[in-house]
Amino acid sequence: MIVDVHTHNLQPEHWGDEHRTHWEPAYGHPWPTITPAEYDRVMTEAGVDVAIVFGLAASRAGVRTPNRFVADFCAQLRTPTIAFTAIDPLDDDWRDQLDEAHELGFRGVKLYPVLSLFDPMSPDFDDFYRLVTQRGMVLLWHMGATPSPQGRLAVSQPLVVEEVARRHPDMTQVMAHMGHPWQRDANIVLRKHANVYADVSASWSRPMDGFLALVNAQEWGVVDKLLFGSDYPLWEPAAAIEQLRGLARLRAGSLPHVLEETVESIIHRDALAALGLERPAPRT
């Protein structure tokens, strides 16, 4: 079984001017238009059984993927999917957005503090976390870097999630990208909190960082807390799997290395069971 816990379906228009102004100079290409047919093609090619799908929300940056768009997109897919809403908790109507997502059957929330510029550790957001927990929704955080100069890196580190988990231990959370470039901190947070997980999306993009992150996860005994995510469309899942496997082929003399079984366990982990999510019915 392969569960891809980190895929995007937001369209270029959902970015406002943010991607064109701040991301294209760093990545060298515009954000692609994602069609249901293309999404199905890449998931089928990689043998993905279930995928979690979401957009982005960062109101100050003009970024917004509407709930209805995500729901309509998923309804057109053959790939079994689980929809997450993207919410900026600084929005005055965040409760209405969360209510709508819950009514649409969404099972989680994607947060993007580095660009929406809210401080996750502030008690101002405890009501938000409590409501997410009461509804049995999973919280997936973008953790780590951004090419946007207006982004706030101080609120995008794994120790931020550590404080949220300390106050809300029953809330299931996922740190995207293993919190890059603070993967070591992420592993320590994973060991400490039973309901906190991390996805490995983009770990292969900087092979030395990814190599050290997975070796560190082995040494801290948290490999079982790592989930596969492709970060589609930045990587197609098949390419993501191959590049993740490539980390297990790296050697640095007699130093510890990434075990093949570590990588295969991540790729084939039942992330739905770990996160308390039901497997969606097959599409016809």
Secondary structure as UniProt FT lines:
FT   STRAND          3..8
FT   HELIX           12..15
FT   TURN            16..17
FT   HELIX           19..23
FT   HELIX           24..27
FT   HELIX           36..46
FT   STRAND          50..54
FT   STRAND          57..58
FT   HELIX           59..61
FT   STRAND          63..64
FT   HELIX           67..75
FT   STRAND          81..86
FT   TURN            89..90
FT   TURN            92..93
FT   HELIX           94..103
FT   TURN            104..105
FT   STRAND          108..111
FT   HELIX           113..116
FT   TURN            120..121
FT   HELIX           123..125
FT   HELIX           126..134
FT   TURN            135..136
FT   STRAND          138..141
FT   TURN            149..150
FT   HELIX           153..155
FT   HELIX           158..167
FT   TURN            169..170
FT   STRAND          173..175
FT   HELIX           176..179
FT   TURN            180..181
FT   HELIX           183..192
FT   TURN            194..195
FT   STRAND          196..199
FT   TURN            201..202
FT   HELIX           203..205
FT   HELIX           207..220
FT   HELIX           223..225
FT   STRAND          226..227
FT   HELIX           237..247
FT   TURN            248..249
FT   TURN            253..254
FT   HELIX           260..267
FT   HELIX           271..275
//
